Amino acid sequence: MRAAVVQVPGETPVVAEHPAPAAGTGRTVVRVSAAPIVPLDLLCASGTSYFGRPAVPYVPGVQGVGVVESSTTLPTGTRVWFATSAGMAPGDGSLAELCAVPDADVVPVTADVPDAALAALGLSAVAAWMSLTWRGGLRAGEHVLVLGAGGAVGQAAVGAAKVLGAGRVVAVARSEESRARALAAGADETLAPGADVDALAARLAVATGGRLDVVVDPVFGAAATAASRVLSPAGRLVNLGGASGDVAEFSSAVLRAKSASVLGYTNNALTVEQRRGALTAVAEHAAAGALAVAHEQVALADAAGAWRRQATGDPGVRLVLTP
């Protein structure tokens, strides 16, 4: 089969012939129709991640969409979304014509959403959905702030907050293009972050209308510090990334006075049932036009160029390979 193959950690994958995956007990073989290149793929393939140096050659790609080629649990031809551990554990991933996946990591999809659009949402949208629901406990009418709103998680979080009944959604994003994507996703207002924490906190207080119940934070750093100061009583800040740094400063007096919460989130903590439920909900709302992530389809043959573009280009536009 044709696949994008990492031959040396840290180097760009090359499109080449690669052994097709074998069927086996507990494994579903999927014919891939769409597979995104995501930051986790780049990190794992670098050879410098906390997962260690991957065994090469291997096919990267931690998620994708396709149809069942062979399985003992699903009929052939079933449309599915799937996740892999490529780069985190031995084995191949989704950037190929075929991919073998543990049965538990395959989710049947019946919602009428295009394959590339669903692949672009994928685990980013699962993270956004579960940050708001499971960790953030969002209730209808509450006000939501999304940091890093131009990225994939941010775009999905803005749309998910509106779907879940948020009364107001404010988005923070650096570039004009990112803020435009946040508005397209459904944000009521967008702001540029800025380096002055006090000034940003003041602007956030005005933009959120003096009420801030849930913060979705994939950036941390100064933006998270400013957001924490604006939280309403019993407000919740859910952190799921550190794009702007690994350190933020929180006032004990502010958090205690408001009984506010700072909560961590990772997709790795989800049960199989939670991930399936979130992915299914995301797909249904995407089919209804309420959830989307900006994306561009790229042929598998152009995987090397797409890999370099995703590493150095606009992180808010997801590149999706279409074998």
N, C-alpha and C positions, 0 to 999 in steps of 0.2 A: 504494500500500500504506500501511498504518498503521505509524507508527514513532515512537519517542521521538527528538526532534530537538533538538540543541544549536544555538540560533540566535545566541546571544551567549556567548562564553567567560566562564565564571564564573557564569553564570545556570543555573537549573534547566531541564533539557530539557522540552519540551512535546510532547504526543502530537498528531500531525498527519499529514495526507497527505504522502507523500514519494515521489519517483520510484522505481519498482521497479528493482532491479539488472538489468543486461543480461548475458546469457550471453556467453561469449567463449572463445577458445582459452586453455587453461591455467587456466580458472576454473570452479568448481563453484557452482551456485546452490542454496542450502539453504532449505527452508521451516522456519523456526525454531519449535521447540516449547518451549524453555526457555533462558533467557539470564540469567546472574547479573549483578548490579551489584557491581563489585569496586573496591577502592581505586585501582587503576590507571585505571579509567574516570573516577573523580572527579578524579584528578590531571591526566589529559590534558585533560579538559574545562574545567579551571580557567583554562587559558591561561597558567599560570605554571610549568609543568613544564620539565624539561630537554629535552623534545622540541620546545619552542617553542609558539607560539600556533597552534592548529589552524585550518584553513580551515573556515569555516562557510557555510551550515548543514551539519551532518553528523550521522550517527547513531552514538552511542557504543556500546560493547560489544565487549570484546576476546576473548570466547569464547562458545560456546553449543552447544546440542544440537538436532538436527533430522533431517529426511529430505531426501535429494537430490531436487531439482526438475528439474535438468538438469545434465549433465556428460558429458565425453568420456572420463572414466576410470572412473566408477562408475555402476551401473544406477540408474535412477530408482526412488525409494522406499527406497534404502539408508539405514539409520540411521547417523548420524555425530555425532561431536564435532568442533568446529572452532575455530580461533583466527583473530583478525583483527589488523590494525595500526591500528584506528580511533583517531584522536587522536594517534597517533605518526607517521602518514603520511597523505596525502590518501586519502579513501575512507570508506565507511560500515561500521558494525559490526553487532552482533548484536541490538540492542534494537529489533527490527522483525519484521514478518511474513516477510520474505525477506532473505537476505544472500548476496552473492557473495564467494567465498573462493578464493585460489590453491589449486590441486589439492594442493600439498604440505602445506597446513595443514588438511587434512580427514582425519580418522581414522575408518574404519568401526568400529562398535561392535556386537558380537553379545551381549555380556553382558546378562543380564536384570536391569538396574537401572533404576529410574524416571528419566525424563528430568530432572526437577528435582533429584533427588539427585545425578545425574552432573554436572549443570551446577554445582551447589554445590561439588562436589569440584574438578573442572577443573584449572586450572593451579596452584592452591594445593596440591592433592594431588600433582601432578607434582613440584612443588618439594620437598615433604616426602619423597617417595619417592626422588628423586635425591640429595637431601642425605644421606640415610641410606646409600644404596647406592653411588652413583658417587663422591661426595665424601667421605662419612664412612667408607666401607668397612666397614659394620656386619657383624659375624660373630655367628652364633648363640651365645647365652649371655651376650653382652656387656650391660653396663648402660648405659641411655640416659637422658639428661635432656632434657626439652623445655621451653624457656622460652616464655613467651607462649602457653601451651598451650590457653587458652580461645578463641583466634582460629581462623580457618579452617585456616591452615597448621599450627598447633599441634595441633588436633584430628586432622588427617590424619596428622601425624607420630607421635602417640601410637598410633593404630591401625596405621600402617605398621610401627612398631617391633615391635609384638606379632606381626604377621603374619610379619615377617622373623626372628623367633625370639629377640628380646632377652630376656635373663634377668630383667631388672627395668627398669621404666619409671617414672620420677619426673617429675611435671609441676609447673611453676610458673605460677601465674595469679593475677591481682589479686583479682577478685571471687569471691564464693561461687558465683554462677551459672557463672562461667568454670571454676572448679574442679570443679563438678558435671559440666560438659560433658567435661572431661578424664577424669574417672572413668568417665563413660559411654563414652568412646572406648577405654577399656581401661587407663588408668594404674593402677599399683599403689599409688601414694601421691601426694598433691598438697600443695603448700605455697604460702603467700602470699609475695611477694618481699621486701618490707621495704627500707628505705633503708640499713641498716647492712650494709656489705659483709662485714665479719668475721663478724657474726652469721649472715648468710645462708649464707656458706661453711660455717660449722659445722653449720647445719641440713641443708645439702645433703649433707655428708659422712655424717651419720647416716642420712638418708633413702635414699641410694644404697647403703647397706651397706658403705661404705668402698671402693667401686669405681665408677669413672665412666669409661667408654670413649668414648662419643660424646655430644656436646651438639648439639642442633638449636636454633639461636638466631636468631629473627626480631626480637629486641628490642635487643640490644647493651647499652650502658650499664653500670650497676652490676651487673645480673644476670649479664652475660657476664664481668665482672671476678671476681665470686664463683665462678662455675662454673669458670673457668680455674684457680683455686687448688685445686680438688678433683679435677682430671683425674688419672687413673691414668697410669702409665708408658705411653708411646705413645698417649695419649688424643688425641682429635680434637674440636675445637670448630668447627662449621660455621656461619658467619654468613650469613644471607640477608635481613637487614633491620635497620632501626634505629628501631623504634617507640618506644624509650625514650631515643633520643639517638644521635648520630653518633660518640661517643667512648667507648671503654672503656680501662681501664688493665691492662696485662699485665706480670707480673714476668719479666724475662729469665732470672733465676736459676731460677725455677720451671719455665718452659718448657724450658730447657736441661737441667735436672736430670732431667726426666721424658721428654725427647725428645718433647714434646707438640707438636701442630700446631694452628694457627689457620688455617682455610680459608674462602675466600669462595665464595659460590654465587649464580648468577643463571640463571633459565630461558633467558635470551637466549644463553647459551653452549652450549645443547643442540643437537645435530644433529637433523635431522628424524627420523632413526631412533630416537634416544634418546627424544625426546618421544612418538613413537608407541608405543614399547615401554612407557614408564612409564604412559601413559594407559590402554593396554590392560590392564596389570597392575592398576592402580587400579580400573578398571571391573569386572574379574573378582572382586577381593576385596570390592568394594562389593556386588556381586550376592550374595556369600556372607554378607553381613552383618558383615564384619570392618572395613570402612572407611566412615565417614560424617562429614559436616559438618552441624551444625545449620542448618536453613534454613526459609524460609517462602515459599510461592508467592504471587505477586501478579499480577493481571491487567495486561496491557499498558496498558489504559486508565488504570490507577492509577500509571503510571511516575513521574510528577512527585513524588507523595507518597513513593513507595518510594525515590527518589533522595535526597530530603531525610532520610528516616529512616536510610538507610545512611550518610549523611555525619555524622549526629549521634547515632545510636543505638548499640546494642550491636554491635561489629564481629564478634563471634563467631557471630551469627545472620545467615547470608547470605540476602539477598532475591533471589528468582529470578523474573523476569518470564516469563509463559507466554502468548505470543501465540496 
